[in-house]
Amino acid sequence: MDAARPAFSGSIPEVYQSLMVPMLFDPYALDLADRAAAIAPSSILELAAGTGVVTRQLALTLPGEATITATDLSQGMVDEAASQPTARPVTWAVADAMSLPFADESFDLVVCQFGVMFYPKKTTAFAEMRRVLRPGGSVIFSVWDGFDDNEFVAVVDAALADFFPESPPSFMADLPHGYHDPEQIRRDLAGGGFKTGVRIETVTRQSTSPSAEAAAVAYCQGNPMRLEIERLGSIEAATAHVAQALAARFGSGPIHGRIQAQVVTAVR
């Protein structure tokens, strides 16, 4: 993996699957799978599948004859995803969205939930998506909106800035929440060949965590920001500080917060 794209490796995939997925990704997986089913594709390529939250929902929702190929850049994430049961057979593969190992016009639909933000060259990724789509095929992807519309991560970011005042972690602002301007998305899609048939919709949901502590572990240890925190200091102390901040803002017991994303559809 190159330095421009962070590593989802080590213990991260397991924490991601157990804590991040139910807290953040399940609600949007349902939304994306419903959008995919409305298109009624016969062959689907999923990019940045992570630990397979969307894949499993697609397997439940799509017509029985539809085939699913699910990919991720990280072998660790693919291994974790493949270990989870699915309602139908899924082809799992490690693949780089910058250079997809698939023939031209191989799929009816390309889906990508919260992965586009990590691609170092967005236009290249979009061009590759378009290349593997059949004429009339669609791409559906989602990207996180900014901190103002995502309550948990805003508190996490502020708490880490307080804990590491000299050099706060920048991962969340730079990558997961760093690519959400609709006009920039439209320009990049056009640069990748999607010049018409683009629709961008704001989708708001509620995030739930069983506790502030669980949410803190998810954010601090269930994604590549963990590596940034460990370079700066104690991961345990930083996680505890974030948990205190989340509890102060959202209370004890199960906590709830607003999450918001942009869901994008483009047609070849």
Contacts in CASP RR format, 6 or more apart in sequence:
PFRMAT RR
TARGET T0000
AUTHOR 0000-0000-0000
METHOD contacts of the structure
MODEL  1
MDAARPAFSGSIPEVYQSLMVPMLFDPYALDLADRAAAIAPSSILELAAG
TGVVTRQLALTLPGEATITATDLSQGMVDEAASQPTARPVTWAVADAMSL
PFADESFDLVVCQFGVMFYPKKTTAFAEMRRVLRPGGSVIFSVWDGFDDN
EFVAVVDAALADFFPESPPSFMADLPHGYHDPEQIRRDLAGGGFKTGVRI
ETVTRQSTSPSAEAAAVAYCQGNPMRLEIERLGSIEAATAHVAQALAARF
GSGPIHGRIQAQVVTAVR
1 7 0 8 1.000
1 73 0 8 1.000
1 74 0 8 1.000
2 120 0 8 1.000
4 120 0 8 1.000
5 73 0 8 1.000
5 118 0 8 1.000
5 119 0 8 1.000
5 120 0 8 1.000
6 118 0 8 1.000
6 171 0 8 1.000
6 175 0 8 1.000
6 223 0 8 1.000
6 224 0 8 1.000
6 227 0 8 1.000
7 74 0 8 1.000
7 224 0 8 1.000
7 227 0 8 1.000
8 16 0 8 1.000
8 50 0 8 1.000
8 72 0 8 1.000
8 74 0 8 1.000
8 76 0 8 1.000
8 77 0 8 1.000
8 223 0 8 1.000
8 224 0 8 1.000
9 74 0 8 1.000
9 76 0 8 1.000
10 76 0 8 1.000
11 221 0 8 1.000
11 222 0 8 1.000
12 221 0 8 1.000
12 222 0 8 1.000
12 223 0 8 1.000
12 224 0 8 1.000
12 226 0 8 1.000
13 50 0 8 1.000
13 51 0 8 1.000
13 74 0 8 1.000
13 76 0 8 1.000
13 77 0 8 1.000
13 79 0 8 1.000
13 80 0 8 1.000
14 80 0 8 1.000
15 217 0 8 1.000
15 218 0 8 1.000
15 221 0 8 1.000
15 222 0 8 1.000
16 50 0 8 1.000
16 51 0 8 1.000
16 77 0 8 1.000
16 80 0 8 1.000
16 218 0 8 1.000
16 222 0 8 1.000
16 223 0 8 1.000
17 51 0 8 1.000
17 80 0 8 1.000
17 84 0 8 1.000
19 209 0 8 1.000
19 214 0 8 1.000
19 215 0 8 1.000
19 217 0 8 1.000
19 218 0 8 1.000
19 222 0 8 1.000
20 218 0 8 1.000
20 219 0 8 1.000
20 222 0 8 1.000
20 223 0 8 1.000
21 51 0 8 1.000
21 53 0 8 1.000
22 208 0 8 1.000
23 152 0 8 1.000
23 207 0 8 1.000
23 208 0 8 1.000
23 209 0 8 1.000
23 214 0 8 1.000
23 215 0 8 1.000
23 218 0 8 1.000
24 207 0 8 1.000
24 218 0 8 1.000
24 259 0 8 1.000
25 53 0 8 1.000
25 54 0 8 1.000
25 113 0 8 1.000
25 114 0 8 1.000
26 53 0 8 1.000
27 205 0 8 1.000
27 206 0 8 1.000
27 207 0 8 1.000
27 259 0 8 1.000
28 113 0 8 1.000
28 114 0 8 1.000
28 142 0 8 1.000
28 203 0 8 1.000
28 205 0 8 1.000
28 261 0 8 1.000
28 263 0 8 1.000
29 53 0 8 1.000
29 54 0 8 1.000
29 56 0 8 1.000
29 57 0 8 1.000
29 113 0 8 1.000
30 57 0 8 1.000
31 142 0 8 1.000
31 203 0 8 1.000
31 205 0 8 1.000
31 263 0 8 1.000
32 54 0 8 1.000
32 57 0 8 1.000
32 111 0 8 1.000
32 113 0 8 1.000
32 140 0 8 1.000
32 142 0 8 1.000
32 263 0 8 1.000
33 54 0 8 1.000
33 57 0 8 1.000
33 58 0 8 1.000
33 60 0 8 1.000
33 61 0 8 1.000
33 62 0 8 1.000
34 61 0 8 1.000
35 140 0 8 1.000
35 263 0 8 1.000
35 265 0 8 1.000
36 44 0 8 1.000
36 58 0 8 1.000
36 61 0 8 1.000
36 62 0 8 1.000
36 109 0 8 1.000
36 111 0 8 1.000
36 140 0 8 1.000
37 61 0 8 1.000
37 62 0 8 1.000
37 63 0 8 1.000
39 108 0 8 1.000
39 109 0 8 1.000
39 137 0 8 1.000
39 138 0 8 1.000
40 63 0 8 1.000
41 62 0 8 1.000
41 66 0 8 1.000
41 107 0 8 1.000
41 108 0 8 1.000
41 109 0 8 1.000
41 137 0 8 1.000
41 138 0 8 1.000
42 65 0 8 1.000
42 66 0 8 1.000
42 67 0 8 1.000
42 108 0 8 1.000
43 66 0 8 1.000
43 67 0 8 1.000
43 69 0 8 1.000
43 106 0 8 1.000
43 107 0 8 1.000
43 108 0 8 1.000
43 109 0 8 1.000
44 58 0 8 1.000
44 62 0 8 1.000
44 66 0 8 1.000
44 67 0 8 1.000
44 68 0 8 1.000
44 69 0 8 1.000
44 107 0 8 1.000
44 108 0 8 1.000
44 109 0 8 1.000
44 110 0 8 1.000
44 111 0 8 1.000
45 69 0 8 1.000
45 71 0 8 1.000
45 100 0 8 1.000
45 102 0 8 1.000
45 106 0 8 1.000
45 107 0 8 1.000
45 109 0 8 1.000
45 110 0 8 1.000
45 111 0 8 1.000
45 132 0 8 1.000
46 54 0 8 1.000
46 55 0 8 1.000
46 58 0 8 1.000
46 68 0 8 1.000
46 69 0 8 1.000
46 70 0 8 1.000
46 71 0 8 1.000
46 110 0 8 1.000
46 111 0 8 1.000
46 112 0 8 1.000
47 71 0 8 1.000
47 72 0 8 1.000
47 95 0 8 1.000
47 97 0 8 1.000
47 110 0 8 1.000
47 111 0 8 1.000
47 112 0 8 1.000
47 115 0 8 1.000
47 125 0 8 1.000
47 129 0 8 1.000
48 71 0 8 1.000
48 72 0 8 1.000
48 73 0 8 1.000
48 97 0 8 1.000
48 112 0 8 1.000
48 113 0 8 1.000
48 114 0 8 1.000
48 115 0 8 1.000
48 116 0 8 1.000
48 118 0 8 1.000
49 55 0 8 1.000
49 70 0 8 1.000
49 71 0 8 1.000
49 72 0 8 1.000
49 77 0 8 1.000
49 78 0 8 1.000
49 81 0 8 1.000
49 92 0 8 1.000
50 72 0 8 1.000
50 74 0 8 1.000
50 77 0 8 1.000
50 78 0 8 1.000
50 80 0 8 1.000
50 81 0 8 1.000
51 77 0 8 1.000
51 80 0 8 1.000
51 81 0 8 1.000
51 84 0 8 1.000
52 70 0 8 1.000
52 81 0 8 1.000
52 84 0 8 1.000
53 113 0 8 1.000
54 111 0 8 1.000
54 113 0 8 1.000
55 68 0 8 1.000
55 70 0 8 1.000
55 81 0 8 1.000
55 86 0 8 1.000
55 90 0 8 1.000
56 84 0 8 1.000
56 85 0 8 1.000
56 86 0 8 1.000
56 87 0 8 1.000
58 68 0 8 1.000
58 111 0 8 1.000
59 68 0 8 1.000
59 86 0 8 1.000
59 87 0 8 1.000
59 88 0 8 1.000
59 90 0 8 1.000
60 87 0 8 1.000
62 68 0 8 1.000
64 88 0 8 1.000
67 91 0 8 1.000
68 88 0 8 1.000
68 90 0 8 1.000
68 91 0 8 1.000
69 90 0 8 1.000
69 91 0 8 1.000
69 93 0 8 1.000
69 102 0 8 1.000
69 107 0 8 1.000
70 81 0 8 1.000
70 90 0 8 1.000
70 91 0 8 1.000
70 92 0 8 1.000
70 93 0 8 1.000
71 78 0 8 1.000
71 92 0 8 1.000
71 93 0 8 1.000
71 94 0 8 1.000
71 95 0 8 1.000
71 97 0 8 1.000
72 78 0 8 1.000
72 81 0 8 1.000
72 94 0 8 1.000
72 95 0 8 1.000
73 94 0 8 1.000
73 95 0 8 1.000
73 96 0 8 1.000
73 97 0 8 1.000
74 94 0 8 1.000
75 94 0 8 1.000
78 92 0 8 1.000
78 93 0 8 1.000
78 94 0 8 1.000
81 92 0 8 1.000
82 90 0 8 1.000
82 92 0 8 1.000
93 101 0 8 1.000
95 101 0 8 1.000
95 102 0 8 1.000
97 112 0 8 1.000
97 119 0 8 1.000
97 125 0 8 1.000
97 128 0 8 1.000
97 129 0 8 1.000
98 119 0 8 1.000
98 120 0 8 1.000
98 121 0 8 1.000
98 124 0 8 1.000
98 125 0 8 1.000
98 128 0 8 1.000
99 128 0 8 1.000
100 128 0 8 1.000
100 129 0 8 1.000
100 131 0 8 1.000
100 132 0 8 1.000
102 132 0 8 1.000
103 132 0 8 1.000
104 131 0 8 1.000
104 132 0 8 1.000
105 131 0 8 1.000
105 132 0 8 1.000
105 133 0 8 1.000
105 134 0 8 1.000
105 135 0 8 1.000
106 132 0 8 1.000
106 134 0 8 1.000
107 132 0 8 1.000
107 133 0 8 1.000
107 134 0 8 1.000
107 137 0 8 1.000
108 133 0 8 1.000
108 134 0 8 1.000
108 137 0 8 1.000
108 138 0 8 1.000
109 133 0 8 1.000
109 137 0 8 1.000
109 138 0 8 1.000
109 139 0 8 1.000
109 140 0 8 1.000
110 129 0 8 1.000
110 132 0 8 1.000
110 133 0 8 1.000
110 138 0 8 1.000
110 139 0 8 1.000
110 140 0 8 1.000
111 139 0 8 1.000
111 140 0 8 1.000
111 141 0 8 1.000
112 129 0 8 1.000
112 139 0 8 1.000
112 140 0 8 1.000
112 141 0 8 1.000
112 142 0 8 1.000
113 141 0 8 1.000
113 142 0 8 1.000
114 142 0 8 1.000
114 143 0 8 1.000
114 144 0 8 1.000
114 176 0 8 1.000
114 261 0 8 1.000
115 141 0 8 1.000
115 143 0 8 1.000
116 122 0 8 1.000
116 125 0 8 1.000
116 141 0 8 1.000
116 143 0 8 1.000
116 179 0 8 1.000
117 143 0 8 1.000
117 144 0 8 1.000
117 175 0 8 1.000
117 176 0 8 1.000
117 177 0 8 1.000
117 178 0 8 1.000
117 179 0 8 1.000
118 175 0 8 1.000
119 125 0 8 1.000
122 179 0 8 1.000
122 188 0 8 1.000
123 188 0 8 1.000
123 191 0 8 1.000
123 192 0 8 1.000
124 192 0 8 1.000
126 139 0 8 1.000
126 188 0 8 1.000
126 189 0 8 1.000
126 191 0 8 1.000
126 192 0 8 1.000
126 193 0 8 1.000
126 194 0 8 1.000
126 266 0 8 1.000
127 191 0 8 1.000
127 192 0 8 1.000
127 193 0 8 1.000
129 139 0 8 1.000
130 139 0 8 1.000
130 192 0 8 1.000
130 193 0 8 1.000
130 194 0 8 1.000
130 268 0 8 1.000
133 139 0 8 1.000
133 268 0 8 1.000
134 268 0 8 1.000
135 268 0 8 1.000
136 267 0 8 1.000
136 268 0 8 1.000
137 267 0 8 1.000
137 268 0 8 1.000
138 265 0 8 1.000
138 266 0 8 1.000
138 267 0 8 1.000
138 268 0 8 1.000
139 194 0 8 1.000
139 264 0 8 1.000
139 265 0 8 1.000
139 266 0 8 1.000
139 268 0 8 1.000
140 263 0 8 1.000
140 264 0 8 1.000
140 265 0 8 1.000
141 263 0 8 1.000
141 264 0 8 1.000
142 203 0 8 1.000
142 261 0 8 1.000
142 262 0 8 1.000
142 263 0 8 1.000
142 264 0 8 1.000
143 179 0 8 1.000
143 180 0 8 1.000
143 185 0 8 1.000
143 261 0 8 1.000
143 262 0 8 1.000
143 264 0 8 1.000
144 150 0 8 1.000
144 176 0 8 1.000
144 177 0 8 1.000
144 178 0 8 1.000
144 180 0 8 1.000
144 259 0 8 1.000
144 260 0 8 1.000
144 261 0 8 1.000
144 262 0 8 1.000
145 177 0 8 1.000
145 180 0 8 1.000
145 202 0 8 1.000
145 260 0 8 1.000
145 261 0 8 1.000
145 262 0 8 1.000
146 177 0 8 1.000
146 178 0 8 1.000
146 180 0 8 1.000
146 260 0 8 1.000
147 153 0 8 1.000
147 154 0 8 1.000
147 157 0 8 1.000
147 172 0 8 1.000
147 173 0 8 1.000
147 177 0 8 1.000
148 154 0 8 1.000
149 204 0 8 1.000
149 258 0 8 1.000
149 259 0 8 1.000
149 260 0 8 1.000
150 177 0 8 1.000
150 258 0 8 1.000
150 259 0 8 1.000
150 260 0 8 1.000
151 207 0 8 1.000
151 249 0 8 1.000
151 250 0 8 1.000
151 257 0 8 1.000
151 258 0 8 1.000
151 259 0 8 1.000
152 207 0 8 1.000
152 209 0 8 1.000
152 215 0 8 1.000
152 219 0 8 1.000
152 246 0 8 1.000
152 250 0 8 1.000
152 255 0 8 1.000
152 257 0 8 1.000
152 259 0 8 1.000
153 172 0 8 1.000
153 176 0 8 1.000
153 177 0 8 1.000
153 219 0 8 1.000
155 242 0 8 1.000
155 245 0 8 1.000
155 246 0 8 1.000
155 249 0 8 1.000
155 250 0 8 1.000
156 172 0 8 1.000
156 215 0 8 1.000
156 216 0 8 1.000
156 219 0 8 1.000
156 220 0 8 1.000
156 242 0 8 1.000
156 245 0 8 1.000
156 246 0 8 1.000
157 168 0 8 1.000
157 172 0 8 1.000
157 173 0 8 1.000
158 245 0 8 1.000
159 241 0 8 1.000
159 242 0 8 1.000
159 244 0 8 1.000
159 245 0 8 1.000
159 246 0 8 1.000
160 168 0 8 1.000
160 169 0 8 1.000
160 220 0 8 1.000
160 229 0 8 1.000
160 238 0 8 1.000
160 241 0 8 1.000
160 242 0 8 1.000
161 168 0 8 1.000
162 241 0 8 1.000
162 245 0 8 1.000
163 237 0 8 1.000
163 238 0 8 1.000
163 241 0 8 1.000
163 242 0 8 1.000
164 229 0 8 1.000
164 232 0 8 1.000
164 233 0 8 1.000
164 238 0 8 1.000
167 232 0 8 1.000
169 225 0 8 1.000
169 228 0 8 1.000
169 229 0 8 1.000
169 232 0 8 1.000
170 228 0 8 1.000
171 223 0 8 1.000
171 224 0 8 1.000
171 225 0 8 1.000
171 228 0 8 1.000
172 219 0 8 1.000
172 225 0 8 1.000
176 223 0 8 1.000
179 185 0 8 1.000
180 261 0 8 1.000
180 262 0 8 1.000
182 200 0 8 1.000
182 262 0 8 1.000
185 200 0 8 1.000
185 262 0 8 1.000
185 264 0 8 1.000
186 198 0 8 1.000
186 200 0 8 1.000
189 195 0 8 1.000
189 198 0 8 1.000
189 264 0 8 1.000
189 266 0 8 1.000
194 266 0 8 1.000
194 267 0 8 1.000
194 268 0 8 1.000
196 267 0 8 1.000
197 265 0 8 1.000
197 266 0 8 1.000
197 267 0 8 1.000
198 264 0 8 1.000
198 265 0 8 1.000
198 266 0 8 1.000
198 267 0 8 1.000
199 264 0 8 1.000
199 265 0 8 1.000
199 266 0 8 1.000
200 262 0 8 1.000
200 263 0 8 1.000
200 264 0 8 1.000
200 265 0 8 1.000
201 262 0 8 1.000
201 263 0 8 1.000
201 264 0 8 1.000
201 265 0 8 1.000
202 260 0 8 1.000
202 261 0 8 1.000
202 262 0 8 1.000
202 263 0 8 1.000
203 260 0 8 1.000
203 261 0 8 1.000
203 262 0 8 1.000
203 263 0 8 1.000
204 258 0 8 1.000
204 259 0 8 1.000
204 260 0 8 1.000
205 258 0 8 1.000
205 259 0 8 1.000
205 260 0 8 1.000
205 261 0 8 1.000
206 256 0 8 1.000
206 257 0 8 1.000
206 258 0 8 1.000
206 259 0 8 1.000
207 256 0 8 1.000
207 257 0 8 1.000
207 258 0 8 1.000
207 259 0 8 1.000
208 254 0 8 1.000
208 255 0 8 1.000
208 256 0 8 1.000
208 257 0 8 1.000
209 215 0 8 1.000
209 218 0 8 1.000
209 254 0 8 1.000
209 255 0 8 1.000
210 253 0 8 1.000
210 254 0 8 1.000
211 252 0 8 1.000
211 253 0 8 1.000
211 254 0 8 1.000
211 255 0 8 1.000
212 243 0 8 1.000
212 244 0 8 1.000
212 246 0 8 1.000
212 247 0 8 1.000
212 250 0 8 1.000
212 251 0 8 1.000
212 252 0 8 1.000
212 253 0 8 1.000
212 255 0 8 1.000
213 243 0 8 1.000
213 247 0 8 1.000
215 243 0 8 1.000
215 246 0 8 1.000
215 255 0 8 1.000
216 239 0 8 1.000
216 240 0 8 1.000
216 242 0 8 1.000
216 243 0 8 1.000
216 246 0 8 1.000
217 239 0 8 1.000
217 243 0 8 1.000
219 225 0 8 1.000
219 242 0 8 1.000
220 226 0 8 1.000
220 229 0 8 1.000
220 235 0 8 1.000
220 238 0 8 1.000
220 239 0 8 1.000
220 242 0 8 1.000
221 235 0 8 1.000
221 239 0 8 1.000
226 235 0 8 1.000
229 235 0 8 1.000
229 238 0 8 1.000
232 238 0 8 1.000
246 255 0 8 1.000
247 255 0 8 1.000
250 256 0 8 1.000
250 257 0 8 1.000
END
